[in-house]
Amino acid sequence: MHHRTLWGKIMNKWLIYLALILSMAAASTTLTGQEFAPYRLGIEEFSPAILEQAAGKKNARVGLITNQTSKDQKGNRTLDILLKQGIKITTLFAPEHGIDGVIKSGKTVENDVDHKTKLPIISLYSLNKKNNGASYKNSIDAFIFDIQDVGMRHYTYSATLLSVLELSATQDIPLIVLDRPNLLGAVTEGPVASVENSFLASVPIPLRHGMTMGEIANYCNKQVLKKAAKLHIVPMANYQRTQIINKLIAPLSPNIQTIQACYGYSFLGLLGEIQPFDVGVGTENAFRILGLPSDTVSKKQQAKLISLLKNNSIQAQPIEYQRRKKSYRGAKITITNINNVSAYKTFLDIIRYCKQEKIPLTFSKDFNAALGNSSAQDYYKGIITFQELCKKTNAELQSFYNKATSAFIYQPAPKLKLVEPDNE
């Protein structure tokens, strides 16, 4: 009997210990957003009453701005959820990459028809204009916008949002934004866009803005539009800006299929606009690798690049590979906490590394628009000093941040990361 009692006590202690471990693991999973994230998306907070209040009428006709990322956390399409709620959707609008997210970057998105609902799909994507100029005043009573953004301004979904916001204001059609997380966390950094006549730089916000789509809509409605739209934001519930999102609900585009590709895009997206960098676009390693031709970079220079990445809180493993009949050297990257990474500083460090190592660079015609201005290219070419680059970037960034604080919805506010000049 004594042995049975002792064994029972031991078993009870082990069960309590096991339960404690499991509860800690569950808490950790919840906090990092790996599974069963505790927040609720805008679509999960939406109700028909919100639409009725925004539109000022029952049975409002809705134009839905959507794509493959427009899903709840169970994988149900926003379109199907709204239809099930009895929302009368008459038209679908698609951004870059199309409604299914399979069209390559920069390629034309044609008007189409949704295969399941047979609803018409109107393309909103254009490299040179913000919308197609059509009038929807007599066919749509409200717009609903629900698209997951990457978190970088040059990714065109924020430009699409501004386009719809302008359409909403000029045609006096209410706009409801169903909010989603910023996948790149709680950091605001990089140049504020000042390039004109480019869809890549049409939204005057920083390179890595640290804001959700709802907050960008808030900011643009207050600070950018001459006439404010009738904007209604459905915020997320229980969302913490610093929460790490470790899994995508759906691929964002053909080359951003995973959260690691999204993290890598924060600085590799820009480097992909510069030759001779290879960032894996078109392969399973898109925005997961950084390579330079082997005849351009020695193994010693490769080691310096690996060290540079590690100094910026990025895990980097040396790699050598063949692509398009060329040999490359570089790094395979992994980012565990995007909040600890300054994407813009990492990008600048790589540009400075190339300048110091005398690696010749060729910038694409879209590079300045993607960055937001010509500062990095001007620095590389010796037109301005690094100190001048820092001074200009920091002044514009601080000015933006001061104006943007009233547009923030979630806590904590994004962390402002200024560029630190040195004695170069």
C-alpha positions in Angstrom: 0.0 0.0 0.0 2.9 2.4 0.9 4.4 1.8 -2.5 1.2 2.4 -4.3 0.7 5.7 -2.4 4.2 6.8 -3.2 3.8 5.9 -6.8 0.5 7.8 -7.0 2.2 10.9 -5.5 5.0 10.7 -8.1 2.5 10.3 -10.9 0.5 13.3 -9.6 3.6 15.5 -9.5 4.5 14.4 -13.1 1.0 15.2 -14.4 1.1 18.6 -12.7 4.5 19.3 -14.2 3.4 18.1 -17.7 0.3 20.3 -17.5 2.5 23.3 -16.5 4.8 22.7 -19.5 1.9 22.4 -21.9 0.3 25.6 -20.6 3.6 27.5 -21.0 4.0 26.1 -24.5 0.5 27.2 -25.4 1.0 30.6 -23.9 4.3 31.0 -25.9 2.5 29.8 -29.1 -0.2 32.4 -28.5 2.1 35.2 -27.8 4.3 34.6 -30.9 1.3 34.1 -33.1 2.4 30.7 -34.3 -1.0 29.2 -33.9 -4.4 30.1 -32.5 -3.5 33.8 -32.3 -5.6 35.6 -29.7 -6.4 38.6 -31.9 -9.4 38.8 -34.2 -9.1 40.2 -37.7 -11.3 43.0 -39.0 -13.3 40.5 -41.0 -13.9 38.5 -37.8 -15.2 41.6 -36.1 -17.4 42.7 -39.0 -21.2 42.6 -38.9 -24.0 43.7 -41.3 -24.9 46.4 -38.9 -21.5 48.1 -39.6 -22.3 48.2 -43.3 -25.8 49.5 -42.7 -24.4 52.3 -40.5 -21.6 53.2 -43.0 -23.9 53.2 -46.0 -26.8 54.8 -44.3 -29.2 52.2 -45.7 -30.2 48.5 -45.6 -29.3 46.1 -48.5 -26.4 48.3 -49.5 -24.6 47.3 -52.8 -21.0 46.6 -52.0 -17.8 46.7 -54.1 -15.2 44.4 -52.4 -11.5 45.0 -52.8 -10.0 41.6 -52.3 -7.5 38.9 -53.2 -6.2 35.5 -52.1 -5.1 37.0 -48.7 -8.7 38.0 -47.8 -9.5 35.2 -45.5 -10.3 34.7 -41.8 -8.0 32.7 -39.6 -9.9 29.5 -40.4 -9.2 30.0 -44.1 -12.7 31.1 -45.2 -12.7 33.7 -48.0 -13.9 37.2 -47.0 -16.1 37.1 -50.1 -17.9 33.9 -48.9 -18.2 35.2 -45.3 -19.9 38.4 -46.4 -22.2 36.6 -48.9 -23.2 34.2 -46.1 -24.0 37.2 -43.9 -26.4 38.4 -46.6 -24.2 41.2 -47.9 -25.1 42.2 -51.4 -21.8 42.2 -53.2 -22.1 43.4 -56.8 -18.4 43.9 -57.9 -15.0 42.7 -57.0 -11.8 44.7 -57.3 -8.3 43.2 -57.6 -4.9 44.7 -56.8 -1.5 43.8 -58.3 -1.0 40.0 -58.8 -4.7 39.6 -59.4 -7.6 38.3 -57.3 -5.8 34.9 -56.9 -2.3 36.3 -56.3 -0.7 34.4 -59.2 0.1 37.1 -61.7 3.8 38.1 -61.6 5.0 41.4 -60.3 4.5 44.3 -62.6 2.4 42.3 -65.1 -1.0 43.6 -66.3 -4.0 42.5 -64.3 -7.0 42.2 -66.6 -10.7 42.4 -65.7 -12.1 38.9 -65.0 -14.9 36.9 -63.4 -14.8 35.1 -60.0 -15.1 31.4 -60.9 -17.2 30.5 -57.8 -19.7 33.4 -57.6 -19.5 34.6 -61.2 -19.1 38.2 -59.9 -17.2 40.6 -62.2 -13.7 41.5 -61.2 -12.3 44.9 -62.0 -8.6 45.5 -62.0 -7.3 48.4 -59.9 -3.6 47.8 -60.7 -1.7 50.1 -63.0 1.9 51.2 -63.0 1.0 54.7 -64.1 -2.5 55.6 -62.9 -4.4 55.0 -59.7 -7.8 53.9 -60.9 -9.6 53.4 -64.2 -11.7 56.6 -63.9 -15.0 54.7 -63.9 -18.0 56.0 -62.0 -19.5 53.7 -59.4 -21.9 56.2 -57.7 -25.0 54.6 -59.3 -24.0 51.0 -58.8 -22.1 50.8 -55.4 -23.3 52.1 -52.0 -20.1 51.2 -50.1 -16.6 49.8 -50.7 -15.1 47.2 -48.4 -11.3 46.8 -48.4 -9.7 43.6 -47.0 -6.2 42.8 -48.2 -3.1 41.7 -46.3 -0.2 44.0 -46.8 3.5 43.1 -46.5 4.6 46.1 -44.5 6.7 47.9 -47.1 5.5 51.0 -48.9 6.8 49.9 -52.3 4.6 46.8 -52.2 1.7 48.2 -54.1 -1.3 47.2 -51.8 -1.0 50.5 -49.8 -1.0 52.4 -53.1 -4.2 50.5 -54.1 -5.7 51.4 -50.7 -5.0 55.1 -51.4 -6.5 54.8 -54.9 -9.7 53.4 -53.4 -9.7 56.0 -50.7 -9.5 58.7 -53.4 -12.3 57.0 -55.3 -14.4 56.9 -52.2 -13.8 60.6 -51.5 -14.4 61.9 -55.0 -17.5 59.7 -55.6 -18.9 60.1 -52.1 -19.0 56.4 -51.6 -18.3 55.2 -48.0 -15.2 53.0 -47.5 -14.9 50.3 -44.8 -11.4 48.9 -44.1 -11.3 45.5 -42.5 -7.9 45.6 -40.7 -5.1 43.1 -40.6 -1.7 42.9 -38.8 1.5 44.5 -40.1 3.6 41.4 -40.7 6.9 43.4 -40.3 6.0 44.3 -36.7 6.4 47.6 -34.8 9.1 49.5 -36.6 8.9 52.7 -38.7 12.1 53.5 -40.8 13.5 54.6 -44.1 12.8 57.4 -46.6 9.3 59.0 -46.8 8.2 58.7 -50.5 8.7 61.9 -52.5 8.9 60.5 -56.1 6.1 61.8 -58.3 4.1 59.9 -60.9 4.9 56.4 -59.7 2.5 53.8 -58.2 5.4 52.5 -56.2 5.7 55.8 -54.3 2.2 57.2 -54.5 1.6 56.9 -50.7 3.8 59.5 -48.8 4.8 57.2 -46.0 8.1 55.7 -44.9 9.7 52.7 -46.6 8.9 50.4 -43.7 5.9 52.1 -42.2 5.0 50.0 -39.2 1.3 50.6 -39.7 -1.7 48.5 -40.5 -3.8 49.2 -43.5 -6.5 50.7 -41.3 -3.9 53.1 -39.9 -2.6 54.0 -43.3 -6.1 54.7 -44.4 -6.5 56.9 -41.3 -3.3 58.8 -42.0 -4.1 59.3 -45.7 -7.6 60.5 -45.0 -6.3 63.1 -42.5 -3.0 64.1 -44.1 -3.0 63.3 -47.8 -6.5 63.7 -49.3 -7.8 67.2 -50.2 -11.3 65.9 -49.5 -11.7 63.3 -46.8 -13.5 60.1 -47.5 -16.3 58.7 -45.4 -13.9 56.2 -43.8 -15.0 53.4 -41.4 -12.3 51.1 -40.0 -13.1 47.8 -38.4 -10.1 47.3 -36.1 -8.7 44.0 -34.9 -9.6 42.9 -31.4 -6.7 42.1 -28.9 -4.0 42.9 -31.5 -0.6 43.9 -30.1 1.6 45.6 -32.6 4.8 43.9 -31.3 3.3 40.4 -31.7 5.3 38.2 -34.0 3.3 36.6 -36.8 5.0 33.3 -37.7 2.7 32.0 -40.4 0.8 33.5 -43.4 -2.9 32.9 -43.8 -2.2 32.7 -47.5 0.7 33.4 -49.8 1.0 37.2 -50.5 2.3 36.9 -54.1 4.1 34.4 -56.4 7.4 35.2 -54.7 6.2 35.9 -51.1 4.9 32.5 -50.1 6.1 32.3 -46.5 6.6 34.6 -43.6 10.4 34.3 -44.0 10.1 35.5 -47.6 8.1 38.4 -46.2 10.7 39.2 -43.7 13.5 39.0 -46.3 11.5 41.2 -48.6 12.0 44.0 -46.1 15.5 44.7 -47.5 16.0 42.1 -50.3 13.0 43.6 -52.2 15.1 46.8 -52.8 18.3 44.9 -53.5 16.4 43.0 -56.2 16.2 46.3 -58.1 20.0 46.4 -58.2 22.3 44.4 -60.5 24.2 42.1 -60.0 22.3 41.0 -56.8 20.3 37.8 -57.0 17.5 37.5 -54.3 16.1 34.2 -55.6 13.0 35.7 -57.4 11.4 33.0 -59.4 12.7 30.1 -57.2 11.6 28.5 -54.0 14.2 30.7 -52.2 12.7 34.0 -53.3 13.7 36.7 -50.8 15.4 34.0 -48.7 18.9 34.3 -50.3 21.3 37.1 -51.2 23.8 36.3 -53.9 26.5 38.0 -56.0 28.4 36.5 -59.0 31.4 34.5 -57.9 33.6 36.4 -60.3 32.6 39.6 -58.5 32.9 38.5 -54.8 35.7 36.4 -53.3 35.2 34.0 -50.4 36.8 36.6 -48.1 34.3 39.2 -49.3 31.5 36.7 -48.8 32.6 36.2 -45.2 32.4 40.0 -44.7 28.8 40.0 -46.1 27.8 37.1 -43.7 29.3 39.1 -40.8 27.4 42.2 -41.8 24.1 40.3 -41.9 24.7 38.7 -38.5 25.5 42.1 -37.0 22.0 43.2 -38.1 20.3 40.4 -36.1 19.9 38.2 -39.2 20.9 34.5 -39.2 23.1 33.9 -42.3 24.6 30.8 -43.7 27.2 30.9 -46.6 26.0 29.4 -49.8 27.3 28.9 -53.3 25.0 28.0 -56.2 24.4 28.1 -59.9 21.6 30.1 -61.6 21.1 31.1 -65.2 24.5 29.5 -66.1 26.2 31.7 -63.5 28.0 30.9 -60.3 27.0 32.8 -57.2 28.2 33.3 -53.6 26.2 34.7 -50.8 24.0 33.9 -47.9 20.8 32.0 -47.0 19.0 34.2 -44.4 16.6 33.5 -41.5 15.0 36.2 -39.3 13.6 35.0 -35.9 12.4 38.4 -34.6 11.6 41.0 -37.2 11.2 43.7 -34.5 14.9 43.4 -33.8 15.9 44.0 -37.4 16.4 47.4 -39.0 15.7 46.6 -42.6 16.7 50.0 -43.9 20.0 50.0 -42.0 20.7 46.5 -43.3 20.0 47.7 -46.8 22.3 50.7 -46.4 25.1 48.6 -44.8 25.0 46.4 -47.9 25.2 49.4 -50.2 28.1 50.8 -48.2 29.8 47.3 -48.3 29.6 47.3 -52.1 31.0 50.8 -52.3 33.9 49.9 -49.9 34.6 46.6 -51.7 34.4 48.4 -55.1 31.5 46.1 -56.3 29.9 47.9 -59.3 26.1 48.3 -59.0 23.5 49.2 -61.6 20.2 50.5 -60.3 16.9 49.7 -62.1 14.7 52.5 -63.5 12.2 51.8 -60.7 14.7 51.8 -57.9 14.3 55.4 -56.8 10.5 55.1 -56.8 10.7 51.8 -54.7 13.0 53.5 -52.2 11.1 56.7 -52.2 13.8 59.0 -53.3 17.3 59.1 -54.9 19.3 59.2 -51.7 20.9 55.7 -51.7 21.8 56.0 -55.4 23.2 59.5 -54.9 25.3 58.2 -51.9 26.7 55.3 -53.9 27.6 57.5 -56.8 29.3 60.1 -54.5 26.8 62.9 -55.1 25.9 63.1 -51.4 27.7 62.0 -48.2 26.4 59.4 -45.8 25.9 62.1 -43.2 23.7 64.1 -45.7 21.7 61.0 -46.5 21.1 60.4 -42.7 20.1 64.1 -42.1 17.6 64.1 -45.0 16.1 60.8 -44.1 15.8 61.4 -40.4 14.2 64.9 -40.8 11.5 63.6 -43.1 10.9 60.5 -41.0 10.5 62.5 -37.8 8.2 65.0 -39.5 6.0 62.1 -40.8 6.0 60.4 -37.4 4.8 63.5 -35.6 1.8 63.7 -38.0 1.1 60.0 -38.0 0.6 59.5 -34.2 -3.0 60.5 -34.4 -3.7 57.8 -37.0 -2.4 55.0 -34.8 -5.0 52.5 -33.6 -3.0 49.9 -31.7 -0.5 49.7 -28.9 2.4 50.1 -28.6 3.1 52.8 -31.2 5.6 51.8 -33.8 9.2 52.3 -32.8 10.9 55.1 -34.8 14.3 54.0 -36.1 16.5 56.9 -37.3 19.7 56.3 -39.3 22.8 56.9 -37.3 25.5 58.9 -39.1 29.2 57.9 -38.5 32.5 59.4 -39.3 32.8 57.9 -42.8 
